[in-house]
Amino acid sequence: MTGIATTAGGIAKDRPRGPRPRRVTASRVGVYGFLIIAAIYFLAPMWVMIVTSLKTMPEIREGFLFNWPREVSFEAWTKAWSTACTGRDCEGVRPGFLNSVKITVPSVAISVVIAAINGYALSFWRFRGAQIFFAILIFGAFVPYQVVIYPLIIFLREIGLFASLPGIIIIHTIFGMPILTLLYRNYFAALPEELFRAARVDGAGFWSAFFRIILPMSVPITIVAIILQVTGIWNDFLFGIVFAGRENMPMTVQLNNIVQTTSGVREYNVNMAATILTAAVPLAVYFISGRWFVRGIAAGAVKG
């Protein structure tokens, strides 16, 4: 049973009424038990990484992985950030962080803008050959990256952008386009077409209708697109090591160079600290905008 409740702003909305169910059933116990086990399963590695990064190497060699450190030390974090060796350079993951920012920000902005325009055109401006164009884009989403790496190397070499910052930005923009276009196209297809028709009656053109009507309504799916691109580009290793060039190596490549070093003592606390630092940005993005991600995914999956 539901009742009508009035909010502080005077807007009436439905909300559940009556006593909350207090009966403990076997199904509820099973659901909560599964969730607890799943949480422990996924959080245990993170716990090991955190406590290991706060320990000294003598304490790590004792082998008690899950124990909280006897003396908390942030020396490994400082070294991972600024002095750990990533080959011949010993500057930690800090240069890689700056390079990842320089790669991620323009790549995300360009790919999201182009994908939004593509989805808008495919949903409301059904030009001749639109279905073929959309099918080609979708096909591109399933092409393995490894298949096209060599042709892309040749292409970027011929235009003079191989091993450069613009080159790696172009690569990430191209490979983010198919899935983002699909998301925007499905989201726009679920919007009331009457809004677009009314805008056309009022004299709105392609760009006017897009910026004044369609784009303000696409905040949830835009946040989803940004999350997907940020996490995908930030966590990328293959494209970074192939196309970025030595001066633009992203954070993941620097992390690999730290962890895979074959000289000196293998410092597990530094490795764990560097790994957490590398994963901090995608984790922060998910924590900050997680509810928008779920909402946008659900909205974009309504209609195909």
N, C-alpha and C positions, 0 to 999 in steps of 0.2 A: 504494500500500500504506500502511496506517495502523497505528500501534501504540498501546498503552494507556500513557499517562504518568500518574504520580501527582504531584499538586501538593503544595505545602508543607502544606496543610491536610488532606491525606490523601484528597482527592477525585480519583477517576480520571476522566480525560477523553481523548478521541482527539486525536491530533495527527499531522501528516504525518511519514513516516519515509523516509529514503533521500536520495540526492544531489539537490540542487536543479538544475533544468534550466539548462544554460549555453549551449545552442545558440542562436545568433542567427539568427532567421528573418526573412523579408521582412515577415511580418505583424506581428511584434513591433516591427521598425523603423518600420513604417508607423504603428502605434498610438502609439508614443512620439513620433514626429515630429509627428503630429496634435496630441497633447497639448501639446507644446512650442509649436507655432504658436498654438494656442488660448490658451495662457497668456500669450504675448507680446501677442496681439491684445487681450485683456481687461486686462492690466496696464499696457500702454503709456499709456492715458489717465490712469490713476492716477499713474503716474510723472510725466507732464507736469504734473498738478495739484500734486503735492508739490513738485517743483523750482521751479515758477512761484511758489508761495506763499512760497518761501524766498529769492526774488530781489528786488532793488530794481527800480523801474520803468525806470531807464535801461538796466539789463542786459536786461530783458524786451524792450525796444524793439529790441535787437540781432537778435532773431528766432531765436536758437538754442534751440528749445523743449526739446530733450532733454538739453542740457548741465547738469551740476551747477553751482550758483551759485558764483561766485568768492568771494563773501563771504556766508556764511549769515546771514540776518536773520530774526528772528521778529517784527519790527515789524508785518507784515501780519496775523499771527495775533492779536496783541494788539488791533489796531484792529478786526479783524473781530469779535472777541468783545465788545468794550466800547465802542468809539467810532464805528464806522461808521454812517453815516446811513441810516435805513430810512424815509425820508419826512421829516416834520418833527422826528422824534426822532433823536438820534444816540447810541444806547446799544448798537449792535451787535446780535448775535444772542442775547445773554445773556437778555433778557426773553423772547424766543421759546423758548429752551431751557426755561426754567422753566414757561412756558405749555404746552409740549409734554409735559412731565412730568406736569403737573396734568391734562391731557386723557388721556394714554395710560394711566397707572396705573389709574384707576378704570374706564375703558372696557374695558381688557383683563380686569381682575378680574371685572367684572359679566358681560361677554359669555361668558367661559370657564365661569364657574359655571353660568349659565343653559343654555348649550349642552351641558354635561356632563349636567345633569339631563334635558334634552330627549332626548339620545341614549340615556341609560339608560332612560327611560320608553318610548321607541319600540322599544328592543331587547328588554326583558324584561317590560314591563307593556303588553301590546298591547291598549289600550283601544279602544272603538268609535270609528271614524273616524280611527285612527292613520295609516293609509296616506294618507288625504286630507290630513291635517295635514302629513305629511312631504312630500307632493307640493307643497303650497303653499310650504313652506319652500324646497324645491329650486328652485321657480319663482322665488322671490324672489332667489336667488343670480344669476340671469341677467337681471334687470331692470336696464337701464342707469341709472346714478345720475342722469343729466341729466333723465330722464323724470319723476322724482319730487321734484326739488328744489323746484319751486314749491309743490306741495301740502304738502310738509314745512315750508316757510316759513310758510304759512298756519296749519298745525297748531300749530307752536311759538309763533306770534304769539298765537293764541287762548288758549293755556294760559300765556302770559306768560313763556316760556323762550327766545324768539328772541334771538340775539346774547348768549348767556350760557354760562357753563361747564357747568351741568347740561344745557343744550340740546344742545351739541356732543357731550357724553358719551352722551346718549340716541341721537343719530344714529349714532355709531360702533358702539354696542351693537346697534342694529337691523340695520345692514348687515353686521355680522360674524356674526350669528346663523345664517344659512342654511348657509354653508360649514362653520362649526364644528360645527353639529349633524350635518351629513353625516359629518364626520370621526369624531365620537364614536360615532355610530350604527353606522358600519361597523366601528369598533374593538371596540365592545361585542358586536356580532353575531358576531365571531370568537372571543370568549371561550367557554370550556366552559359550557354552560347548566346542567350538573350542579351547579356551584358555587352558582348562584342557587337552584336547586331545593333543594339541601341547606340553604341559609340559610332558605328558606321553611319547610322541615320543622322547623327548630330554632326557629321562631317569629319570625324577623326580618321586620320590616315594610318599607315602601317606603324610608324614610330610613335605617333601621338597616342594611339590605343595601347601600345605596348608600355610606354612609360607612365601613363596616367591611370590605366585601369588594370592591366594584366600584371605588371611588375609589383605593384603594391600588394596584390593578393597572393604573391608567390613567396612570401617570407619563409614559411615552413620548409618548402622544398629547396629553397636556396640555402638554408642552413644545413640541410641534408647533403646537398652538393658540396658545400664548403667542407663539411666534416669528412666526407669520402675523399675529397681531393687532398686535404691537409694530411690526413693519416696515410694515404697512399703515397704521396710524394715524399713526405718526411721519412717514412719507413723504407723508401726505395733504396736498394743497394746496386742492382744490376745496371740500371741506366746511369746512376751516378758514377760508377767506376769506369763505364765505357765512354760516356759522352761528355762528362763534366770537365775533364782535364785536371791536371795536377793542382792548379790554382783555385779550383772551384769544387774540390772534393767535399761532398756532404758529410753530415755527422755520422751516418751509418758506416761510411767507408773508414773514417777515422777510428770509430769504435772497433771495426774489424781489425785494423792495424794494431790496435792496442791489445786486443784479446788474443790474436793469433801470433804475437811476437814469439820468436824462437830463441832469443838471446836473453841472458840474465835470468833473474828469478821471476817466476810467474806469480804475480801479485793478485790473488783472487779478490781481495778487498777493493783494489783499484778497478779491476774488471767489472765488479758488480756496481760500483759507484758510477762508472762510465756508462754502463748499460741503463741504469735508472735515469741518468741525466739525458740520455738519448731518447728514452721513451717518455720523458716528462711532458713534452708538448702534446703528443696525441692523447695521453691520459687526461691532461687538463682540458683539452677540447671536448672530450667525451663527457667529463664530469660537469662542465659548465653548461653544455647544450644538449645533454642526453635526452631530455623530455621532448625537445624540438625535433630531435632525430627520429624518435619513434612516431611522433605525430606526422612528420613529413613523409616518412616511408609509408605509413598507412594511407595517407591522402593520395600519394602517387601510385598506389597499387589498386585503386578502385576501378579504374577503367583503362582498357588497352586500346 
